[in-house]
Amino acid sequence: MRKEFRDLAPPEAAHEAIASLDLAAGTEEIPLRDARGRVLAERVDAALDVPGFDRATVDGYAVRARDTFGADEADPAVLDLAGVVHAGTEPDVVVGEGECAEISTGAVLPEGANAVVMVERTSERDGAIEIRTGVAPGDRVMFAGADVAAGERALGPGTRLTPREIGLLSALGVEEVPVRATPTVGIVSTGDELVRPGEPLSSAAGEIYDVNSYTIATGVEEAGGEAVLYPHAGDDYDQMERLLVRAAEECDLVLSSGSTSASAVDVIYRVVEEQGELLLHGVAVKPGKPMLVGRLERSAYVGLPGYPVSALTIFSTFVAPAIRRAAGVPEPAAATVEGRMATRERYAEGRLRLMPVGLVESGPTRSVRDGDDGDDGADGAGETLVYPVDKGSGATTSLVEADGIVEMHPDTGYLDAGERVEVRLFSPDVRTPALFAVGEDDPALSRMLDRVDRPRFIAFGSREGLRRLRNGVPDVAVTTTGGAPGFETVELGSWTREWGLVVPAGNPDGVTDLADLVDRDLRFVNRTSASGLRTSLTAALADLAEERGASRHDLVDGIDGFEAGVRAHESPARKVLAGDADVGLGLRATAARLDVDFVPVGTETVRAFSTPDRAEKPAVRALAAAIDDGDAFDDLPGYEG
Amino acid sequence: MRKEFRDLAPPEAAHEAIASLDLAAGTEEIPLRDARGRVLAERVDAALDVPGFDRATVDGYAVRARDTFGADEADPAVLDLAGVVHAGTEPDVVVGEGECAEISTGAVLPEGANAVVMVERTSERDGAIEIRTGVAPGDRVMFAGADVAAGERALGPGTRLTPREIGLLSALGVEEVPVRATPTVGIVSTGDELVRPGEPLSSAAGEIYDVNSYTIATGVEEAGGEAVLYPHAGDDYDQMERLLVRAAEECDLVLSSGSTSASAVDVIYRVVEEQGELLLHGVAVKPGKPMLVGRLERSAYVGLPGYPVSALTIFSTFVAPAIRRAAGVPEPAAATVEGRMATRERYAEGRLRLMPVGLVESGPTRSVRDGDDGDDGADGAGETLVYPVDKGSGATTSLVEADGIVEMHPDTGYLDAGERVEVRLFSPDVRTPALFAVGEDDPALSRMLDRVDRPRFIAFGSREGLRRLRNGVPDVAVTTTGGAPGFETVELGSWTREWGLVVPAGNPDGVTDLADLVDRDLRFVNRTSASGLRTSLTAALADLAEERGASRHDLVDGIDGFEAGVRAHESPARKVLAGDADVGLGLRATAARLDVDFVPVGTETVRAFSTPDRAEKPAVRALAAAIDDGDAFDDLPGYEG
C-alpha cells in the first residue's frame, strides 16, 4: 500500500510537536579544559577569594605606608631591607618600623607591610633602600577577594563558555563544570540504493552515495548535538525496526533520512506507529511535505525528506532549533543575513515555501532601486542581493549553489525585486560568495577561479550565462558565442581553446575530420544545446553543408547521437574513454587529460564579461587579473591567452 | 638585571612581524566525516557522474515516450507490465514497444525506456497498466551526470566545509579530503606562583590559579588552531629553556603567558635571543606593551602580557588573526558588532588603546542622542550601547565584565557619547547581555538573575549602583539606601533582609547585641563603604550613640576593624568561619548557609530601580517578575518579599 499524506499540518504545529518531544539531555560534569562552547547547567558561585591573599601589583618594596609619609625625590625615606618575597613563596620576613622587603609582582604582602612602592621610585644605596615617594595604605596592593570574593555569583546557568568564561572559571580553580549534556542524535538513512562515501559504488545497480547522513550529521554537530550514524536500512520492515529501535534506545533524537521512495517511508511510518507514537505526518511546507514527527520508545523521532536540499532545509528549519534548545545553545548571531531580492519572485501554492536562495554582493554602485534608508552600501561594499535557486530539489549541487532559505508565507503572492528579505543561512559559516560567475564550462576558467576568494560558478552554458548577466544577478558571464553581447558589458579578457573530436586512444576508427562524423557510422556524444562547444560544432557543420551544397539538417541527421547531449565539458570524452561512444565533442585539453586522442576541428574564443556596476568588485578584478596573467593556460594544450 | 622596554614598535609592525613568521601548517588528508569547519587545501573536481545512471525521479512506470503520445484521462494508453525495477538494483527487464516497467524513485531507468509516468497518472487494470497522460522523452528522468558531471569543478581551494559542502563531497563519494592542517600552538605559562585549575592551592604561599593557559588555549581553538599546554615554568633559565625549546620543536607557534614578573620576562627574553631570534620587543599599545615576537628554532614565538584581560586582548588582536590565516579560516562574521558610546571617553596617551568595553542594549526608546541615520532601533529592539570597563587589567572579573575591545587610535583624543564605534568581541559567541544590573550584592538577587536570560550584574554597592544608573549605562540598580533616588526611576520591586552580626558557631563570645561590639574587645570584619550593609550598621551605631549621649565617632573608634572592609557580602562571615575574626557584618541567610551563628540587629529593604527608557526591556520585566514571584526567597532565612 502506498500511503498518501492528507491533512497537512501547519508549520507551527510541526514546531510545537517537536518542542513537545522535550529533547533536554540533562546535565553532565566535564573538565574545564574541554568546556569550550558548552553551556553552564547551573550557577557557579566563587568558592574562594581571588586573589587568596593580599598581593603586590608591581615589582618594588613592601613598606609600612606611615614610614613613607612626606618622602619625595628631594627627600627620600631610607628603609632597611628586611628581606625578599618572591611570587609563589610564603614570606619569611616581617616588615617592622623603618623596614621594607623587596617584593615581586604577584607575591604575598608580608606581615607588617600595608603598601608597595614601585621599583622605579626607589634606589639601593649602601644596602639600604631609598624610597622617593610617599604611599598610602593599600597602594599597589590587591587585597584578598578584591577580584572575586568567595560566595559571589560568578556565572549564571545558561552561560555559553567562551575563552573569557573559561578564564574566570580557571581563576576559581574549577576543575569540572556542570554543563548541559549534548543531545545525541541518531541518523538512520534509508534506501537500498545508498552507499556510504568511500565505499565502492555500482552505478549499473542504481547505487548512489548517501548524501544526507553526513550532511545532517554535520548540521547536528553545528547545532550542538552529537551525531551517531547508523547503517542504512532498506525497505525491509524487520531490519528497519531493529535499526530504529536500537537508535531510539541509544539516542535522545532519531532522524531518518535518505530514501525518497514511498515504500521506505511507509515502512518507517509503520515502525513508528507500532513502536512509538506518531504525532504528525505531513506538513504544509514546500519542500518537505512528507515530514514525520513522533516518539520511538523514549526517544524523539523526526523523519526528514529524502532530497538533500529538502532534508537540510527541513532539518535547519525545524530540527536544529530543537537541538540548540536542548543543548542550551543560542542561535548563532551569524545565522541570518538581510538582503534585497535581486529579481521578482511569484508564489501562490497555499503552503509555506522554504525557498533556497543564493546570495551575491552588488557592486559599490547600486544595482537595485534605492530603498528608504541610507545604511546599506555606505561603505562602498555593496549590498546583499538574494535570488532564488531554481534547480529541482533533487539536485545535490543545489546544496552549494544556494546559501540559505527565505521563508515565503502562503499568502505572500510575490516578493518584488528590491524587497528586503531575511535569509537563514545553511550554516553560520556560510559567506556571501565574493564572485558569482555563470556561463561556459572551461578547464582554464576553473583554474582561474582557484585564484579568486569565495567564487561561485554555475555552468549554465554560454547563452544562458549571458541572459542571466543581462538580468542583473551574476557578476560575470563566460561565453564562447563570439562578439559583444547586446547590452552594456565590460569585457574582462578572453582566451582561445582548440576543440574538435575526441576519439579512443590510438584513434582505432581512423577519424580525420568532421566529414568522417557525418559520413561514417560512428556513435557520437554531443554536448547539450546550452553549450558553446555545440554551437561551434553546429556552425562547422553548416560550413561543411555549404561546401557540399547540402542542408545542415541532412548532415546532422546522419550523425548517430547528435540530438541528445551531455551537460559537462568532459562528459563526451569520458563516454569515449568508457567505450560507450566512438567520437565525442570536446577540447584538446580534455583529450590530453584523459589520455585519449584528439582530432582538431577549430578554435573558439572564450570571453568573460561583467557589467558596469559589478566590474569594480574586487573579486571581478581578481578574475580579470587571472585571465590577463595567463598562468591558467600553462600545460593546458590547445589554450592561448 | 631588570630589562626596561624602550623603542616601542608601532602596532602595524607587530602585525607584520607575526605575519612574517609564516605559521602555515601545510596540508593533511582527513576523513570527510571529521571535516566540519575545516578548509579545503586544494580544488576538488568531481571524479564521477551524479547520478551515475539515468534515474527515475518519481515512483511510477518506465515507458517509451512514443507509446504514450496522445494518452489522456479519457483515452489512456494501455501498456503491458514487463517487470519491476527497485532502487538500488540492476534492472532485469527491457522495456519493449507497448510495454512498461514499474519503477521506484531513484531506480535505474531500464533499457528501452526513455521516460517515467508518475504513479498518480496510472491505474492497473487486469494486469495491464493504463497510462492517463502523454510524456516526452526524458520526462521524470534525471540523466546520468545531470547533477554533477565527472570532471566538473566541485569546490575550490579555501572553501570552508559546512554541512552543504560535506553533502556535495558525500555525493561525490569522497572519503578523505585535503584540508589545511591545523596549526599547533604551544602554551607555556610562566610564574612560580601558578597552579593549574583543579590542583590544590596554597594562598599562604602566594599561589594563584593559572588563568591564561586555559583562556588562551580556548582562544586558539576558537581561531582554528590546536592548543598544546605545557607545564608552567618558573624563572629558572634552564627550565624555561628546556620547556620553550620542547614546545618550539613540537608546535608551529609558541605562546608564553602567565607571569607578570619582570624577571620571568627577562628569562624568556634571553632564551628567545639565544635559541632563536627576537624580532620585536615592546609594542605601543595599551595594554600589552611588553609583547615579544620572534622565532624559536623553526617555530614562531609570541610573548603575551601576564594580566588575563591584557593577554586575551593582545592574543585576539595580534595572534588570533595569524592562526586563522594559517588555518585558512576567515574571521567569523559575528566577531564584531557596531554600537554607540554610552558615555564620553577621553584618551591621550600617544599609543593605541585596546579599550575593554561592555555592551548593553538601549530600551526601545532612545537613550543616546539620535544619529544621522534611521536604521538602528527601527524594530524596537534598541541599539547597542558601549561603555568602557574601567577595572584594572589585573582583575580576572574584567574578563566577563567586558565583552570586547574598541580600538582608540593614539590621536583620538576622545570618543563622544553617541559616537559610533566598532567592537571586536572577545569571541564570536559573546552576546550583548540582555540585562545589565549593578548595585548591592544580595543572595536573593543572585537567584533572581538565574531566571533572566543573559544577565550581567556587577556588585558596585548601593550608592555607586544608583550613581551609574543615573549616568544612563546600566538597566537596573539594586540598592538598600532607602527611599526613591533623586532622579526619574521606575521601581521594579523590593524585599527585606535581616542583617546583624555573624559569630562563630555556638557564639563562643556570647555576643548579644551591637553594644557588645562597641564595648568588648572583639576582632570585627566590616564591609567596604560602598556596601549598603555598612550604611545600615553605621546608622544603627548612630542610634546607639544617641541613646548613650556619645558621639558615633567614639563608638566606632572602639571597634577593632571598623575602618577597613571587605568587598563581598559573604566575606566577613567567611573570616569568622576561618577563625580570623570574632564578629562579622552579614546577613542571617549567609550565617545559615555557612553554619555559623547570627545575632540580629536590623532589617533593611532592598529595592530594584530601572529608568523609564529601560523599564520595558524584556529582561528588566523578567527581573521584576522574579521579584514579584518571590520564589527566590524560599529557604533564605531572614528574607521577605
Interface residues (C-beta under 8 A of the other chain):
Chain A: R2 P31 L32 R33 R36 G37 R43 D45 L48 D49 V50 P51 G52 F53 R55 T57 D59 V85 H86 A87 G88 T89 E90 P91 S104 T105 G106 A107 V108 V119 M142 F143 A144 G145 A146 D147 V148 A149 A150 G151 E152 R153 L155 G156 P157 G158 R160 T162 P163 R164 E165 I166 G167 L168 L169 S170 A171 L172 G173 V174 E175 E176 G191 D192 E193 L194 V195 P197 G198 E199 L201 S202 S203 A204 A205 G206 E207 I208 Y209 D210 V211 N212 S213 Y214 T215 I216 A217 T218 G219 E221 E222 L229 G234 S259 T260 S261 A262 S263 G306 P308 L312 P330 P332 A333 A334 D373 G374 D375 G392 G394 A395 T396 T397 L399 V400 A402 F426 S427 P428 D429 V430 R431 D441 S446 L449 D450 D453 R454 P455 F457 A459 V566 R567 A568 H569 E570 S571 R574 T590
Chain B: R2 P31 L32 R33 R36 G37 R43 D45 L48 D49 V50 P51 G52 F53 R55 T57 D59 V85 H86 A87 G88 T89 E90 P91 S104 T105 G106 A107 V108 V119 M142 F143 A144 G145 A146 D147 V148 A149 A150 G151 E152 R153 L155 G156 P157 G158 R160 T162 P163 R164 E165 I166 G167 L168 L169 S170 A171 L172 G173 V174 E175 E176 G191 D192 E193 L194 V195 P197 G198 E199 L201 S202 S203 A204 A205 G206 E207 I208 Y209 D210 V211 N212 S213 Y214 T215 I216 A217 T218 G219 E221 E222 L229 G234 S259 T260 S261 A262 S263 G306 P308 L312 P330 P332 A333 A334 D373 G374 D375 G392 G394 A395 T396 T397 L399 V400 A402 F426 S427 P428 D429 V430 R431 D441 S446 L449 D450 D453 R454 P455 F457 A459 V566 R567 A568 H569 E570 S571 R574 T590
